[in-house]
Amino acid sequence: MQRPTLRRLFAMMALIGLVSGCAEIRGERQTQGIPSEPEAAEIIETSAGEPSATLVSTIADDDSLFAFTGTELYGRSGIDGLELVAEMPLIMTFVVPSCSVCVLEGPEIAASAAANPDITYVVVHSAGSVEDYEAYVGATGLYFENIVHLDDSRGALWRRFGITQQPTTFLVGADGDISRSIGALELDGLEKASAIVMGEQLTS
């Protein structure tokens, strides 16, 4: 059976009715690519739901998005973004410890990571302190070996990836396609995201 492209799968997901509004955004369709120099944005919580997603770029054509050095939360070592993305498939989620939606999403990311050891999960922690991030990890159970935690207290990655609301998730598929989705995925959405990055056929 021919494997559908990520573009087609995301188009299918976008057909689902989505409710918009400041406190009830269920995935805001992104029609433009990442700005090269995004401005600092107000932190806005994005409620749970099944957000749409859009293709941002393809690694084969442009890997500059991941050309960064990040700080690992626990070992405090430097993380090379290009080496990180080379471990694709990858699911990277930007969270804020004071965000109630992020707190609810955390255990579901942990459950998805436990069920998908072949996927690298990256959690980017922003707008807090190291103590805040560690408390968030402890409360949500995000301890699995395939989870990488990045300290983005200065907001460098937040700006680089053009984050305006959280949680925001980037999917890097086995074929190198990079897509972005705004909004909490919840467990069902994370299951679909894991199938997408693994290049599997969605069954529902």
VMD Tcl script that draws the C-alpha trace (Angstrom):
set ca {
  {0.00 0.00 0.00}
  {1.41 3.37 -0.97}
  {2.32 5.55 1.98}
  {0.51 8.90 1.94}
  {2.66 12.02 2.08}
  {2.73 14.20 5.18}
  {1.23 17.01 3.14}
  {-1.79 14.87 2.28}
  {-2.20 13.62 5.85}
  {-2.10 17.12 7.25}
  {-4.61 18.24 4.64}
  {-6.93 15.49 5.89}
  {-6.46 16.64 9.49}
  {-7.23 20.23 8.51}
  {-10.70 19.21 7.31}
  {-11.83 18.69 10.90}
  {-13.92 21.60 12.21}
  {-11.84 23.84 14.44}
  {-13.10 26.38 16.95}
  {-11.20 29.68 17.07}
  {-10.86 32.18 19.88}
  {-8.26 33.39 22.35}
  {-8.97 30.78 25.03}
  {-10.41 28.12 22.75}
  {-8.04 27.95 19.83}
  {-7.99 24.34 18.64}
  {-5.18 24.65 16.16}
  {-4.55 27.76 14.18}
  {-3.81 27.14 10.51}
  {-0.41 28.49 9.57}
  {-0.24 29.79 6.01}
  {3.25 31.25 6.05}
  {6.67 29.89 6.86}
  {8.76 30.73 9.92}
  {9.85 34.38 9.94}
  {13.62 34.73 9.78}
  {13.69 37.15 12.73}
  {10.48 36.66 14.67}
  {9.71 39.31 17.26}
  {9.09 38.43 20.89}
  {5.42 37.61 21.27}
  {2.95 37.60 24.11}
  {2.60 34.16 25.67}
  {-0.88 32.84 24.92}
  {-2.19 29.52 26.17}
  {-3.68 27.30 23.49}
  {-6.37 24.90 24.61}
  {-6.52 21.20 24.03}
  {-7.86 19.87 20.77}
  {-6.68 18.40 17.51}
  {-4.88 21.21 15.71}
  {-4.23 21.43 12.04}
  {-0.64 21.48 10.85}
  {1.23 22.84 7.91}
  {4.45 21.95 6.16}
  {7.25 24.35 7.07}
  {10.18 23.00 5.09}
  {12.08 19.89 4.13}
  {15.45 19.11 5.66}
  {16.90 18.16 2.28}
  {16.17 21.69 1.06}
  {16.75 23.75 4.19}
  {18.16 22.62 7.52}
  {18.88 26.13 8.83}
  {15.95 26.02 11.27}
  {17.83 23.47 13.38}
  {21.24 25.12 13.06}
  {21.44 26.02 16.75}
  {23.21 25.02 19.94}
  {20.87 24.47 22.86}
  {21.39 23.79 26.56}
  {20.29 20.42 27.91}
  {18.26 20.93 31.08}
  {19.90 18.35 33.33}
  {23.42 17.74 32.07}
  {23.74 21.44 31.09}
  {25.65 20.27 28.03}
  {25.44 21.83 24.59}
  {22.99 20.20 22.20}
  {23.65 20.55 18.47}
  {20.32 21.07 16.74}
  {21.49 19.54 13.48}
  {22.64 16.40 15.28}
  {19.35 16.36 17.15}
  {17.25 16.54 14.01}
  {19.42 13.87 12.41}
  {17.82 11.51 14.93}
  {14.49 11.94 13.12}
  {11.72 10.99 13.38}
  {11.33 13.68 15.99}
  {8.51 15.44 17.84}
  {9.49 18.76 19.46}
  {7.08 20.62 21.76}
  {7.49 24.10 23.21}
  {6.02 24.41 26.71}
  {5.82 26.97 29.51}
  {5.64 25.68 33.11}
  {2.98 28.21 34.14}
  {0.73 27.21 31.21}
  {-2.18 25.10 32.48}
  {-2.66 23.50 29.07}
  {1.04 22.54 28.97}
  {0.67 20.94 32.41}
  {-2.17 18.80 31.09}
  {-0.25 17.98 27.90}
  {2.92 16.86 29.72}
  {1.75 13.41 30.91}
  {0.35 12.71 27.46}
  {3.70 13.52 25.86}
  {5.28 11.17 28.40}
  {2.81 8.41 27.52}
  {3.47 8.92 23.81}
  {7.24 8.77 24.38}
  {6.87 5.55 26.38}
  {4.83 3.98 23.58}
  {7.20 5.13 20.81}
  {10.83 4.52 21.80}
  {12.01 4.94 18.19}
  {10.90 8.58 18.14}
  {13.00 11.34 19.73}
  {10.85 13.72 21.78}
  {12.24 17.16 22.49}
  {10.63 19.35 25.14}
  {11.71 23.01 24.94}
  {11.16 24.80 28.26}
  {10.72 28.59 28.18}
  {9.56 31.53 30.33}
  {10.70 30.12 33.65}
  {13.68 29.04 35.73}
  {15.57 25.75 35.81}
  {13.73 24.93 39.05}
  {10.40 25.61 37.33}
  {11.28 23.32 34.43}
  {12.48 20.52 36.70}
  {9.28 20.78 38.73}
  {7.27 20.58 35.50}
  {9.16 17.47 34.40}
  {8.63 15.85 37.79}
  {4.92 16.64 37.87}
  {4.31 15.36 34.34}
  {6.56 12.27 34.34}
  {8.67 13.30 31.35}
  {11.62 11.08 32.28}
  {12.01 8.62 29.39}
  {15.34 8.04 27.67}
  {14.01 9.19 24.30}
  {13.03 12.60 25.71}
  {15.50 15.50 25.44}
  {14.87 18.57 27.59}
  {16.17 21.96 26.44}
  {16.48 25.04 28.65}
  {15.28 28.03 26.61}
  {15.08 30.54 29.46}
  {16.42 33.31 27.24}
  {13.85 32.58 24.57}
  {16.39 32.07 21.79}
  {14.67 28.95 20.45}
  {11.25 30.49 21.05}
  {12.24 33.34 18.70}
  {14.10 31.14 16.25}
  {11.10 28.89 15.68}
  {8.63 31.77 15.64}
  {6.62 30.56 18.64}
  {3.65 32.78 19.51}
  {1.51 30.36 21.51}
  {2.13 27.29 23.58}
  {2.13 24.41 23.38}
  {3.41 24.43 19.80}
  {4.73 21.22 18.25}
  {7.11 20.58 15.36}
  {7.01 17.20 13.61}
  {10.07 15.98 11.73}
  {9.16 12.93 9.68}
  {11.36 10.06 8.61}
  {11.27 11.59 5.12}
  {12.67 14.89 6.42}
  {9.50 16.96 6.16}
  {9.15 19.52 8.97}
  {5.65 20.60 9.97}
  {4.30 22.86 12.71}
  {1.11 22.57 14.72}
  {-0.24 25.07 17.24}
  {-2.30 23.73 20.12}
  {-2.31 20.84 22.55}
  {-2.41 17.57 20.64}
  {-3.78 15.45 23.51}
  {-3.11 11.71 23.52}
  {-5.12 10.99 20.38}
  {-3.36 13.72 18.46}
  {0.03 12.56 19.71}
  {-0.75 9.04 18.53}
  {-1.53 10.41 15.09}
  {1.59 12.59 15.19}
  {3.76 9.56 16.01}
  {2.22 7.63 13.11}
  {2.84 10.58 10.79}
  {6.51 11.02 11.69}
  {7.04 7.26 11.36}
  {5.46 7.40 7.92}
  {2.65 5.03 8.85}
  {-0.83 4.85 7.38}
  {-3.46 6.43 9.61}
  {-6.24 3.97 10.38}
  {-8.81 6.52 11.49}
}
mol new
graphics top color blue
foreach p $ca { graphics top sphere $p radius 0.5 }
foreach p [lrange $ca 0 end-1] q [lrange $ca 1 end] { graphics top cylinder $p $q radius 0.2 }
display resetview
